[in-house]
Amino acid sequence: MPIYDYNCSHCEKDFDMNMKIADRDNVSTIECPQCSTVGQIVRQVGAPLIGYSIATSGYGRGAGDGWKEVLKKIHSAPGAKKGFSSFI
C-alpha cells in the first residue's frame, strides 16, 4: 500500500499512513496520533518514495559494482545515446 502524508489542522502534527489508493482521500474517520482529534485531517502533497528494485538493490550484481559501473553498462549498451560521459 502507498504511504500518504497527512496533517492535523487542530494540532498541526504531520504524520504518514499506509492507505489504499481508494481510501486516501477519505479522511473523515482518521484519528490524529498526537491529539486524537477526528475529522481535522488533511492529506498533504509529499515527495514520492524512491524504493529499491531488483536492478538497484544489488541482487545479481557483483560486490564491486557501483552506480558508475551501472551507468557505464547502460551507456555502452548497443543503441545507447552518447553524450552522458560527464556523469560517469
C-alpha positions, 0 to 999 in steps of 0.5 A: 500500500502507498504511504500518504502524508497527512496533517492535523489542522487542530494540532498541526502534527504531520504524520504518514499512513499506509492507505489504499489508493481508494481510501486516501482521500477519505479522511473523515474517520482518521484519528490524529496520533498526537491529539486524537482529534477526528475529522481535522485531517488533511492529506498533504502533497509529499515527495514520492518514495524512491524504493529499491528494485531488483536492478538497484538493490544489488541482487545479481550484481557483483560486490564491486559494482557501483552506480558508475559501473551501472551507468557505464553498462547502460551507456555502452549498451548497443543503441545507447545515446552518447553524450552522458560521459560527464556523469560517469 
